[in-house]
Amino acid sequence: EMRIGVIGCGQMGKNHLRIISQMRDIELTGLVEPDNAIANSLATQYGCTAFDSVEDLAAHVDAVTIASPSITHASIGQAMLGRGIHCLIEKPMATTEADCLALIAEMEKSGALLMVGHIERYNPVIEQLGSILSTRQRVVALDARRMSSSSSRITDVDVVMDLMVHDLDVALGLIGSKPVHVLAQGIRGEEGSHDYVNSLVRFECGSIGSFTASRITENKVRELQVTTDVASIQADYTRQELFVYQQSKLAPLGQESGGYVLDLTVDRVMVRHAEPLVREIEHFANCVRQKRTPLTDANST
């Protein structure tokens, strides 16, 4: 069995514990959480050990998932990779470019796997959308909206690193081109960081993307609208629903009577629903076992 530990047991870390504890051929060895009461309670609940430090945990695991505050990702990730321990680090990989590069350097030095937890890449609706776009459809533009008030608990990074990073990563994966120009405006919250940001991005291939992220909006929105050269595609991350809108061609009726335009066709694409985090952690474990590069490898995100 592969031995996995969880570092950081907030809301996302608790989900990691739940999923790993239910996986076959995986041993949930232990966890690290600075709040002793929470650590001991979760260790009892999931039948694992609450370790006092990441160094103590490192001696008993083959891999870890890191769901601690974003500002700690770099130091914890380097400590684990330096010991040859495979890491799944929740997004963002780190809070500065220098820290990200340091993690990548440690990964390459140690040979351990480093995967970034861009969970939406493992959402079945995005996987299905990618399959549709692979059939020679070219993305002309996309519009992503990710809004809620539930992420207001996060204060160590702004809304771009907290929420918008999901859609930026998805856009990079779907368009397959690097951004060359960014225009953005934001509103600062009470903590001083931006809590509402709207950005317009032009990609090297000529496509454009509009991104809106908010953690001060009461209703929850997780939507992506993609305009291609032949259709308009709407994806709902939460409901895992996908619709393709396409204008029918002109149907000729004869030279004298002219023609008519058929109504807009709407196709609802079948998506097999699944919990994205389950698929993400399974992917991580399989990549470790098979020694292959993950979809959201540190060098590709």
C-alpha positions in Angstrom: 0.0 0.0 0.0 1.1 3.5 -0.7 1.4 5.6 2.5 -0.1 9.1 2.2 -0.3 11.9 4.8 -2.3 15.1 4.8 -0.8 18.4 5.9 -3.3 21.1 6.8 -6.8 20.1 8.0 -9.0 23.0 7.2 -12.0 22.6 5.0 -10.1 21.3 2.0 -7.7 19.2 4.1 -10.7 17.4 5.7 -12.0 16.5 2.2 -8.6 15.1 1.5 -8.7 12.9 4.6 -12.2 11.7 3.8 -11.3 10.7 0.2 -7.9 9.1 1.0 -9.4 7.1 3.9 -11.8 5.5 1.4 -9.3 4.6 -1.3 -8.2 1.1 -2.1 -4.5 0.2 -1.9 -3.8 3.5 0.0 -2.9 3.8 3.7 -3.9 7.1 5.3 -0.8 7.2 7.6 -1.3 10.4 9.4 -1.9 14.2 9.4 -0.3 17.4 10.6 -2.5 20.2 11.9 -1.4 23.0 14.3 -4.7 22.9 16.2 -4.2 19.9 18.5 -7.8 19.5 19.3 -8.8 19.3 15.6 -5.8 17.1 14.8 -6.6 14.5 17.5 -10.3 14.5 16.7 -9.6 13.9 13.0 -6.9 11.3 13.7 -9.4 9.4 15.8 -12.2 9.7 13.2 -10.0 8.4 10.3 -7.9 5.9 12.2 -4.5 7.5 11.6 -1.8 9.3 13.6 -1.6 13.0 14.4 2.0 14.0 14.0 3.5 17.0 15.7 5.4 18.3 12.7 5.9 17.7 9.0 9.3 16.3 9.7 7.8 13.7 12.0 5.2 12.8 9.3 7.9 12.6 6.6 9.5 9.5 8.2 6.3 7.5 7.7 4.9 8.4 4.3 5.6 7.9 0.6 3.5 10.9 -0.5 1.6 13.8 1.0 -1.2 16.2 0.1 -0.6 19.7 1.2 -3.7 21.7 2.0 -2.2 24.2 4.5 -2.4 28.0 4.0 -1.0 29.2 0.7 1.9 31.1 2.2 3.3 27.8 3.7 3.2 25.8 0.5 6.7 26.6 -0.6 8.5 25.8 2.7 6.5 22.6 3.3 6.7 21.5 -0.3 10.5 21.9 -0.4 10.9 20.1 2.9 8.9 17.1 1.6 10.4 17.0 -1.9 13.9 17.3 -0.4 13.2 14.0 1.4 12.0 12.3 -1.9 8.4 12.5 -0.9 5.8 12.9 -3.7 3.6 16.0 -3.2 0.2 17.1 -4.3 0.0 20.8 -3.4 -3.3 22.6 -3.4 -3.5 25.6 -5.6 -1.8 28.0 -5.7 1.5 26.1 -5.8 3.1 29.0 -4.0 2.5 32.7 -3.7 5.5 34.1 -5.6 7.2 33.1 -8.8 10.5 32.7 -7.0 8.9 30.1 -4.6 7.3 28.3 -7.5 10.7 28.0 -9.3 12.3 26.8 -6.0 9.7 24.0 -5.7 10.3 23.0 -9.3 14.0 23.0 -8.8 13.6 20.8 -5.7 11.3 18.4 -7.6 13.9 18.0 -10.4 16.7 17.5 -8.0 15.0 14.9 -5.9 13.1 13.1 -8.7 9.9 13.2 -6.6 6.6 14.0 -8.3 5.0 17.4 -7.8 1.4 17.9 -8.8 -0.7 21.0 -8.3 -4.3 20.7 -7.2 -6.1 22.6 -10.0 -9.3 20.7 -9.2 -11.4 22.0 -12.1 -9.1 20.2 -14.6 -10.5 17.0 -13.1 -14.1 18.2 -13.3 -15.9 15.8 -15.7 -17.6 18.8 -17.4 -14.2 20.3 -18.3 -12.9 17.0 -19.5 -15.9 16.6 -21.8 -15.5 20.2 -23.0 -11.9 19.5 -23.9 -13.0 16.5 -25.9 -15.4 18.6 -27.9 -12.8 21.3 -28.6 -10.3 18.7 -29.7 -12.5 18.1 -32.8 -11.0 20.9 -34.7 -12.9 23.6 -33.0 -10.9 26.8 -32.4 -11.6 28.9 -29.2 -12.2 32.5 -30.3 -13.1 33.8 -26.8 -14.1 32.6 -23.4 -15.9 34.2 -20.5 -15.4 32.8 -17.0 -17.3 33.8 -13.8 -16.4 32.4 -10.4 -18.3 34.3 -7.7 -19.4 33.6 -4.1 -18.9 34.8 -0.5 -17.8 31.4 0.8 -14.1 32.0 0.2 -14.0 35.1 2.4 -12.4 32.9 5.1 -9.2 33.0 3.1 -7.1 36.0 3.8 -3.5 35.1 3.0 -4.0 35.5 -0.8 -6.3 37.7 -3.0 -9.2 36.5 -5.0 -7.0 36.0 -8.1 -4.9 33.4 -6.3 -7.9 32.1 -4.4 -10.5 31.7 -7.1 -9.6 33.1 -10.5 -6.6 30.8 -10.7 -9.0 27.9 -11.4 -10.3 29.5 -14.6 -7.0 30.9 -15.7 -5.6 27.3 -15.5 -8.6 25.9 -17.4 -8.3 28.5 -20.1 -4.6 27.7 -20.6 -5.5 24.1 -20.9 -8.3 24.6 -23.4 -6.7 27.3 -25.5 -3.2 25.9 -25.5 -1.5 29.3 -25.9 0.3 31.7 -23.6 -1.1 35.0 -22.5 0.6 38.1 -24.0 -1.5 40.9 -22.6 -3.5 41.4 -19.4 -5.8 44.3 -18.4 -7.3 44.0 -14.9 -9.2 46.1 -12.4 -10.1 45.1 -8.8 -11.9 46.2 -5.6 -10.0 45.8 -2.3 -11.8 44.3 0.7 -11.5 45.1 4.4 -8.4 43.0 4.8 -6.6 45.0 2.1 -6.4 42.4 -0.6 -8.5 42.3 -3.7 -11.9 40.6 -3.2 -13.4 41.3 -6.7 -11.3 41.3 -9.8 -12.2 41.5 -13.5 -9.5 40.9 -16.1 -9.2 40.7 -19.9 -6.5 38.5 -21.3 -5.2 38.2 -24.9 -3.5 35.0 -25.8 -0.6 34.5 -28.3 -2.9 32.7 -30.7 -5.3 35.7 -30.9 -8.0 34.3 -28.6 -9.3 36.5 -25.7 -10.6 35.6 -22.3 -12.7 37.6 -19.8 -12.4 36.5 -16.2 -14.4 37.6 -13.2 -13.7 36.4 -9.6 -15.5 37.6 -6.5 -15.6 36.5 -2.9 -18.0 39.2 -1.9 -21.0 38.1 -4.1 -23.8 36.5 -2.2 -25.0 34.0 -4.9 -22.6 31.3 -6.0 -21.7 31.3 -9.7 -19.3 28.8 -11.4 -19.8 29.2 -15.1 -17.7 29.2 -18.3 -18.9 30.3 -21.7 -16.7 29.4 -24.7 -17.2 30.9 -28.2 -15.6 28.8 -30.9 -15.5 29.3 -34.7 -18.6 27.1 -35.1 -20.5 27.1 -31.8 -21.1 28.5 -28.4 -20.6 26.2 -25.4 -21.8 26.8 -21.9 -20.4 24.9 -18.9 -21.6 24.9 -15.3 -18.9 23.6 -13.0 -21.1 23.0 -10.0 -24.0 21.2 -11.8 -21.6 19.5 -14.2 -23.8 20.5 -17.1 -22.7 21.3 -20.7 -24.7 22.8 -23.5 -23.7 23.4 -27.1 -25.5 26.2 -29.0 -25.2 26.2 -32.8 -26.9 28.3 -35.5 -28.3 26.1 -38.3 -27.4 26.9 -41.9 -29.6 28.6 -44.4 -32.1 26.0 -45.9 -32.9 26.8 -49.5 -36.6 26.8 -50.6 -36.1 27.7 -54.2 -35.0 30.8 -56.1 -38.4 32.5 -56.1 -39.4 32.0 -52.5 -36.0 32.6 -51.0 -34.8 30.7 -48.0 -35.3 30.4 -44.3 -33.0 30.1 -41.3 -33.6 27.1 -39.1 -33.9 27.9 -35.4 -30.9 27.7 -33.0 -30.1 24.2 -32.0 -29.2 23.4 -28.4 -27.6 20.1 -27.5 -27.2 19.0 -23.9 -24.0 16.9 -23.7 -24.1 13.9 -21.4 -21.6 14.3 -18.6 -20.9 11.4 -16.2 -21.0 13.2 -12.8 -18.1 12.5 -10.4 -16.4 14.4 -7.5 -13.5 16.3 -9.0 -11.3 15.9 -5.9 -11.7 12.2 -5.9 -10.5 12.0 -9.5 -7.7 14.4 -8.7 -6.3 12.4 -5.8 -6.8 9.1 -7.7 -4.8 10.7 -10.6 -2.0 11.7 -8.2 -1.8 8.2 -6.7 -1.7 6.6 -10.2 1.0 8.9 -11.4 3.1 8.1 -8.4 2.6 4.3 -8.9 3.2 4.5 -12.7 6.0 7.1 -12.5 4.3 9.3 -15.1 3.8 13.1 -15.4 0.4 14.3 -14.0 -2.0 16.4 -16.0 -1.4 19.4 -13.7 2.4 19.0 -13.4 4.3 21.8 -11.7 6.0 22.7 -15.0 2.7 23.0 -16.9 0.5 25.1 -14.5 
